């Protein structure tokens, strides 16, 4: 039954309002309506349970007072509010754009994870400060190092070589060009012609030695047909 309203007229004692009997009937009816209603029990809970990444705002109910938690800005976080909303602002890292030497570029959002790891002879180490990643690439870390382009020593020495193998090694040996045979044998004496016909030309001491000291290999005789009897078997 709805609550009844007592008509009090326009002005006092103008005869247009409810009489005393009618007015108190409405009062009794209103009290009866209130008595018939079930007392209200207010219950407040957070819609979702608390987790490591989510917290509810409701704290507790104290008699007729509802108590809520206070939002407190952390590192790189600030709040702005209006009549109907609270905005959480972050001045920290929103996204990271990663460029690679090869392959597609990637964008990592604020909740993404950037992984750095080395392959081959490249090693990555997180330093003790926890904010610096050291990337080290050394040939000594490679098990089978290979070159994909020309290696330029830029005038520096390569030392400690055990065996040097190559199809075409272009270098001076102790400052000597090994392609010049005369520089290895001795010195250039110019051309010496030993006979007027010009059949013998000497350009170094080794040629001169062989010319002056011919080697006698003996006489080659004609082949003979000789039989050798080794007895009976």
Secondary structure, 3 states (H helix, E strand, C coil): CCCCCCCCCCCCCCCCCCCHHHHHHHHHHHHHHHHHCCCCCCCCCCCCCCCCCCCCCEEEEECCEEEECCCCCCCCEEEEECCCCEEEEECCCCEEEECCCCCCCEEEECCCCCCCCCCCCEEEEECCCCCCEEEEECHHHCCCCCCCCCCCCCCCCCCCCCCCCCCCCCCCECCECCCCHHHHHCCCCCCEECCCCCCCEECCHHHHHHHHCCCCCCCCCCCCCCCCCCCCC
